[in-house]
Amino acid sequence: MIDWSLFGGAESLTEGKRAPRRTVVVSPTAADDGKSYPAPPQDPKDFLWLMTEEPHRSRRLAIMKAHPEVVKLMGYTTATRYVVLLVVSIQLATAYALRNTHPLSWKFVAAAYLIGATSNQNLFLAIHEITHNLAFKRVMPNKMLAVFANIPIGVPYSAAFKQYHIEHHKHLGEDGIDTDIPTRLELFLLNNILGKVFFCIFQILFYALRPTIIRAQRFTSWHLVNVLVQIAFNYVLVTNLGWYSYLYLIMSSFFAGSLHPCAGHFIAEHYLWDGLEQETYSYYGPLNILTYNVGYHNEHHDFPSVPWTRLPQLRAMAPEFYDTIPSHASWPMVIYNFIRDSEVGPFARAKRMAKESVGGVGGAKSQKTVPAQ
């Protein structure tokens, strides 16, 4: 018997013109039968433009009023340091073991997908966690750990990620500032099955290149440290172990942001589903074990200062807030539904006009655009 709870709320993989509902509610209200659609399909020619405030600030205030003890969950956790050390060690050991294995051999590719992609996705999310200063009490040790966690990824990005990600939290969905949202060119070119397949295969490149195209950052000393440490490590690695070991790390990073089960979180977190104007979705399944509980994404955006080890406690503390909103039950099925369903695509994101400008290179201001009528 099929366990449909693993299929993101779907009731059929081949159901008619209207796609099956893909979100689930742990504690539904009387108005939620788990099957109905609250709104007609979104216009695939444009994003969903909202005039409302992003939802996390208001929910954070409501939770703090209802559960003032939530402040006890805030603050860094030392567990992140040891997980980073373990995963970096696994990646370096695997790169060493594959130093004489041809990159096109099945052993090399399998290791890069199963071990490498899972490990580097873990390190992506370790950097995400460290970005919020949740590994140490002070800022500088957090930045140093992020640079260290970046080493097996093969390309320096931890310093740039921090600035873009903090803006993503402060300006969720704001046009020209939140670089997590696809561009209009992506909407135009990728709004079909083949385009979405291309997007899912090369997700890592979109997330790496899109921010710099939309708005470049001011280069800081930490950007320089990140680049120099990565170049030095890459040089030592290639000099001593050869190019195959470096290619293993690069292939691992590519697979981590491609058609990999853990990569489902990229789409699951902020794309719109089932006619809902819900900007953030959580996932409470077993892949959280490998990904710093990033699936607890509503909880994370509500309280960015609560570390990954205590996000399940946050949800348990305020079930009346979290169990009544839709969540995803399967990251792999999120990828599958994203590709096959015409009612979701690059357009399925909520946007709002920027409330303020944010400095870019040399103090340049972000551009504001008028939503399509």
C-alpha positions as CSV (number, residue, x, y, z in Angstrom):
1,M,0.0,0.0,0.0
2,I,1.4,3.4,-1.0
3,D,2.0,5.8,1.9
4,W,0.7,9.1,0.3
5,S,2.0,11.1,3.2
6,L,5.4,10.9,1.5
7,F,4.0,12.6,-1.6
8,G,3.6,16.2,-0.4
9,G,-0.2,15.9,0.0
10,A,-0.8,14.5,-3.5
11,E,-3.6,12.1,-4.1
12,S,-2.6,11.0,-7.6
13,L,0.5,11.4,-9.8
14,T,-1.7,11.8,-12.9
15,E,-4.7,13.7,-11.7
16,G,-6.6,15.8,-14.3
17,K,-5.9,19.4,-15.4
18,R,-5.9,20.7,-11.8
19,A,-2.8,19.4,-10.0
20,P,-3.4,17.6,-6.7
21,R,-2.9,19.5,-3.5
22,R,0.7,19.2,-2.4
23,T,0.7,20.8,1.0
24,V,-0.4,19.3,4.3
25,V,-1.7,20.7,7.6
26,V,-0.9,18.9,10.8
27,S,-3.8,20.4,12.7
28,P,-6.3,21.6,10.1
29,T,-9.2,23.8,11.0
30,A,-12.9,23.0,10.1
31,A,-12.5,25.1,7.0
32,D,-9.6,23.0,5.7
33,D,-10.6,19.7,4.2
34,G,-7.2,19.0,2.8
35,K,-8.4,18.8,-0.8
36,S,-10.0,22.2,-1.7
37,Y,-8.1,25.0,-3.4
38,P,-8.4,28.4,-1.8
39,A,-7.9,30.4,-5.0
40,P,-7.7,30.0,-8.8
41,P,-4.3,29.4,-10.4
42,Q,-1.8,32.2,-10.4
43,D,-1.2,34.2,-13.6
44,P,2.0,32.5,-15.0
45,K,3.0,35.8,-16.8
46,D,3.9,37.6,-13.6
47,F,4.9,37.2,-10.0
48,L,2.3,37.6,-7.2
49,W,2.5,41.2,-6.1
50,L,1.4,41.8,-2.5
51,M,0.8,45.0,-0.6
52,T,0.9,43.3,2.8
53,E,3.8,43.2,5.2
54,E,6.0,40.0,5.1
55,P,4.4,37.5,7.6
56,H,7.2,36.7,9.9
57,R,7.5,39.9,11.9
58,S,3.8,39.8,12.9
59,R,3.9,36.1,13.8
60,R,7.1,36.6,15.7
61,L,5.5,39.3,17.8
62,A,2.4,37.2,18.4
63,I,4.5,34.2,19.5
64,M,6.6,36.3,21.8
65,K,3.4,37.6,23.4
66,A,1.8,34.2,23.8
67,H,5.1,32.4,24.7
68,P,7.5,34.9,26.3
69,E,9.7,31.9,27.3
70,V,10.7,31.6,23.6
71,V,13.7,33.9,24.3
72,K,15.3,31.0,26.2
73,L,15.7,29.2,22.9
74,M,17.8,32.0,21.3
75,G,21.5,32.0,21.1
76,Y,24.4,30.0,19.6
77,T,25.0,26.3,19.9
78,T,28.5,24.6,20.0
79,A,27.1,21.6,18.1
80,T,27.6,23.4,14.8
81,R,31.3,23.6,15.2
82,Y,31.7,19.8,15.6
83,V,29.4,18.9,12.8
84,V,31.3,21.3,10.5
85,L,34.6,19.7,11.5
86,L,33.2,16.2,10.9
87,V,31.7,16.9,7.5
88,V,34.8,18.8,6.3
89,S,36.9,15.8,7.4
90,I,34.6,13.4,5.5
91,Q,35.0,15.4,2.3
92,L,38.7,15.7,2.5
93,A,39.1,12.0,3.3
94,T,36.9,11.1,0.3
95,A,38.8,13.5,-2.0
96,Y,42.0,11.8,-0.9
97,A,40.5,8.3,-1.5
98,L,39.5,9.3,-5.0
99,R,42.7,11.0,-6.0
100,N,43.5,8.2,-8.5
101,T,39.9,7.4,-9.6
102,H,38.8,8.8,-13.0
103,P,36.1,11.4,-12.7
104,L,33.9,9.7,-15.3
105,S,34.0,6.3,-13.5
106,W,30.8,5.1,-11.8
107,K,32.6,5.0,-8.4
108,F,33.7,8.6,-8.7
109,V,30.2,9.9,-9.8
110,A,28.4,7.8,-7.2
111,A,30.7,9.0,-4.4
112,A,30.2,12.6,-5.6
113,Y,26.4,12.3,-5.6
114,L,25.9,10.2,-2.5
115,I,28.7,11.3,-0.2
116,G,29.9,14.6,-1.7
117,A,26.6,16.2,-2.6
118,T,25.0,15.4,0.8
119,S,28.1,16.6,2.6
120,N,28.4,19.9,0.6
121,Q,24.7,20.6,1.0
122,N,25.3,20.1,4.7
123,L,28.1,22.6,4.5
124,F,26.0,25.1,2.5
125,L,23.5,25.0,5.3
126,A,26.3,25.2,7.9
127,I,27.3,28.5,6.4
128,H,23.7,29.5,6.4
129,E,23.5,28.7,10.1
130,I,26.9,30.5,10.8
131,T,25.7,33.5,8.9
132,H,23.3,34.1,11.7
133,N,26.2,34.0,14.2
134,L,24.8,30.8,15.8
135,A,28.1,28.8,16.2
136,F,29.9,31.3,18.4
137,K,29.0,34.2,20.7
138,R,31.2,36.7,18.8
139,V,31.0,37.6,15.1
140,M,34.6,37.0,14.1
141,P,34.8,33.3,15.1
142,N,31.6,32.8,13.2
143,K,33.1,34.3,10.0
144,M,36.3,32.3,10.4
145,L,34.3,29.0,10.8
146,A,32.2,29.9,7.7
147,V,35.4,30.3,5.7
148,F,36.6,26.9,7.0
149,A,33.3,25.3,6.1
150,N,33.6,26.8,2.6
151,I,36.8,24.9,1.9
152,P,35.3,21.6,0.5
153,I,32.9,23.5,-1.6
154,G,35.7,24.5,-3.9
155,V,34.6,28.0,-4.7
156,P,34.6,31.0,-2.3
157,Y,31.1,32.2,-1.4
158,S,30.6,32.3,2.3
159,A,31.3,36.1,2.7
160,A,29.1,37.1,-0.2
161,F,26.3,34.8,1.0
162,K,26.1,36.4,4.4
163,Q,25.3,39.9,3.0
164,Y,22.7,38.6,0.5
165,H,21.1,36.2,3.0
166,I,20.7,38.8,5.8
167,E,19.0,41.1,3.2
168,H,16.7,38.1,2.3
169,H,15.5,38.0,5.9
170,K,15.1,41.8,6.3
171,H,13.5,42.4,2.9
172,L,11.7,39.2,2.1
173,G,10.2,39.4,-1.4
174,E,11.2,43.0,-1.9
175,D,11.8,43.8,-5.5
176,G,15.5,44.5,-6.4
177,I,16.7,43.6,-2.9
178,D,15.7,39.9,-2.2
179,T,18.0,38.1,-4.7
180,D,16.4,34.8,-3.9
181,I,13.5,35.6,-6.3
182,P,13.9,34.7,-9.9
183,T,14.5,37.5,-12.5
184,R,12.0,38.3,-15.2
185,L,14.4,36.8,-17.7
186,E,14.1,33.5,-15.9
187,L,10.4,33.8,-15.8
188,F,10.3,34.4,-19.6
189,L,12.8,31.6,-20.6
190,L,12.1,28.9,-18.0
191,N,8.3,28.9,-17.7
192,N,7.8,25.5,-19.2
193,I,8.7,21.9,-18.4
194,L,12.0,21.9,-20.2
195,G,12.9,25.2,-18.7
196,K,12.1,24.0,-15.2
197,V,14.1,20.8,-15.7
198,F,17.0,23.0,-16.7
199,F,16.5,25.2,-13.7
200,C,16.4,22.2,-11.3
201,I,19.5,20.6,-12.8
202,F,21.5,23.9,-12.6
203,Q,20.0,25.4,-9.4
204,I,23.4,25.9,-7.9
205,L,24.4,28.2,-10.7
206,F,21.2,30.3,-10.5
207,Y,21.7,30.8,-6.8
208,A,25.4,31.6,-7.2
209,L,25.1,34.0,-10.2
210,R,21.7,35.7,-9.9
211,P,22.6,37.8,-6.8
212,T,25.7,39.3,-8.5
213,I,23.7,40.0,-11.7
214,I,20.9,41.8,-9.8
215,R,23.1,43.8,-7.5
216,A,26.8,43.3,-6.8
217,Q,28.2,43.8,-3.3
218,R,30.9,46.1,-1.9
219,F,34.0,44.0,-1.6
220,T,35.2,43.7,2.0
221,S,38.2,42.3,3.8
222,W,36.2,39.2,4.6
223,H,35.5,38.7,0.9
224,L,39.3,38.8,0.4
225,V,40.0,36.4,3.2
226,N,37.4,34.0,1.8
227,V,38.9,34.1,-1.7
228,L,42.6,33.9,-0.5
229,V,41.9,30.9,1.8
230,Q,40.0,29.1,-0.9
231,I,42.7,29.7,-3.5
232,A,45.4,28.6,-1.1
233,F,43.5,25.4,-0.2
234,N,42.8,24.6,-3.9
235,Y,46.4,25.0,-4.8
236,V,47.6,22.8,-2.0
237,L,45.0,20.2,-2.8
238,V,45.8,20.0,-6.6
239,T,49.6,20.2,-6.0
240,N,49.5,17.3,-3.5
241,L,46.6,15.1,-4.6
242,G,46.0,16.2,-8.2
243,W,43.0,17.5,-10.2
244,Y,40.8,14.5,-9.6
245,S,40.4,15.4,-5.9
246,Y,39.5,19.0,-6.7
247,L,37.0,17.8,-9.4
248,Y,35.4,15.6,-6.7
249,L,34.7,18.7,-4.6
250,I,33.4,20.7,-7.5
251,M,31.2,17.8,-8.7
252,S,29.9,17.4,-5.1
253,S,28.9,21.1,-5.0
254,F,27.2,20.8,-8.4
255,F,25.2,17.7,-7.4
256,A,24.3,19.3,-4.1
257,G,22.4,22.1,-6.0
258,S,21.0,19.9,-8.7
259,L,18.5,16.9,-8.8
260,H,19.4,15.8,-5.3
261,P,16.8,15.0,-2.5
262,C,18.3,17.6,-0.2
263,A,18.2,20.3,-2.9
264,G,14.4,20.2,-2.7
265,H,14.6,22.8,0.1
266,F,15.6,25.5,-2.4
267,I,12.2,25.3,-4.1
268,A,10.2,24.2,-1.0
269,E,11.1,27.2,1.1
270,H,9.5,30.2,-0.7
271,Y,7.6,29.2,-3.8
272,L,3.8,29.5,-3.8
273,W,1.6,26.4,-3.9
274,D,-2.1,25.5,-4.2
275,G,-3.4,29.0,-4.6
276,L,-2.1,30.1,-1.2
277,E,-0.5,33.5,-0.6
278,Q,1.9,31.8,1.7
279,E,5.5,32.9,1.2
280,T,7.3,30.4,3.4
281,Y,6.8,26.7,3.8
282,S,8.3,24.3,6.4
283,Y,9.2,20.6,6.0
284,Y,9.4,18.3,9.0
285,G,10.7,15.1,7.4
286,P,13.9,13.0,8.0
287,L,16.1,15.0,5.6
288,N,16.3,17.7,8.3
289,I,18.9,15.4,10.0
290,L,21.3,16.1,7.2
291,T,20.5,19.8,6.7
292,Y,20.6,21.6,10.0
293,N,16.8,21.5,10.3
294,V,16.5,24.0,7.5
295,G,13.1,22.5,6.8
296,Y,11.8,24.3,9.8
297,H,11.8,27.4,7.6
298,N,8.8,29.3,9.0
299,E,10.3,28.8,12.4
300,H,13.7,30.0,11.2
301,H,12.4,33.1,9.5
302,D,10.2,33.9,12.6
303,F,13.2,33.6,14.9
304,P,16.6,33.7,13.0
305,S,18.4,33.8,16.4
306,V,17.1,30.3,17.4
307,P,19.8,27.7,16.3
308,W,19.0,24.6,14.3
309,T,19.2,22.4,17.4
310,R,16.3,24.2,19.0
311,L,13.9,24.8,16.1
312,P,11.9,21.6,16.9
313,Q,11.5,22.9,20.4
314,L,10.2,26.2,19.0
315,R,7.6,24.4,16.9
316,A,6.6,22.3,19.9
317,M,6.3,25.4,22.0
318,A,3.9,27.1,19.7
319,P,1.8,24.4,17.8
320,E,-1.2,26.8,17.5
321,F,1.0,28.9,15.2
322,Y,2.8,26.2,13.2
323,D,0.6,23.2,13.0
324,T,-2.2,25.1,11.4
325,I,-0.3,26.3,8.3
326,P,0.5,24.1,5.3
327,S,3.9,22.5,5.1
328,H,5.6,20.1,2.6
329,A,5.9,16.4,3.4
330,S,8.6,15.5,0.8
331,W,11.4,17.6,-0.7
332,P,11.9,15.1,-3.7
333,M,8.1,15.5,-4.5
334,V,8.5,19.2,-4.3
335,I,11.0,19.0,-7.2
336,Y,8.8,16.6,-9.1
337,N,5.7,18.7,-8.7
338,F,7.5,21.9,-9.6
339,I,8.6,20.5,-12.9
340,R,5.4,18.8,-14.0
341,D,2.8,21.3,-12.8
342,S,2.0,24.3,-15.0
343,E,0.5,26.1,-12.0
344,V,3.9,26.5,-10.4
345,G,7.1,27.8,-11.9
346,P,9.5,30.8,-11.7
347,F,6.5,33.1,-11.5
348,A,5.2,31.4,-8.3
349,R,6.9,33.8,-5.9
350,A,5.4,36.7,-3.8
351,K,7.0,40.1,-4.5
352,R,6.4,43.5,-3.0
353,M,7.8,47.0,-3.7
354,A,11.0,47.8,-1.9
355,K,10.4,50.0,1.2
356,E,13.9,51.3,1.1
357,S,17.0,51.2,-1.0
358,V,20.0,49.1,-0.1
359,G,23.5,50.0,-1.0
360,G,25.4,47.9,-3.6
361,V,28.8,48.5,-5.1
362,G,30.2,51.9,-4.1
363,G,26.9,52.7,-2.4
364,A,24.8,52.2,-5.5
365,K,21.1,51.9,-4.8
366,S,18.9,49.0,-5.7
367,Q,16.5,49.6,-8.6
368,K,12.8,49.7,-8.0
369,T,10.5,48.4,-10.8
370,V,6.8,48.8,-11.3
371,P,4.9,45.5,-11.2
372,A,3.2,44.5,-14.5
373,Q,-0.4,45.6,-14.8
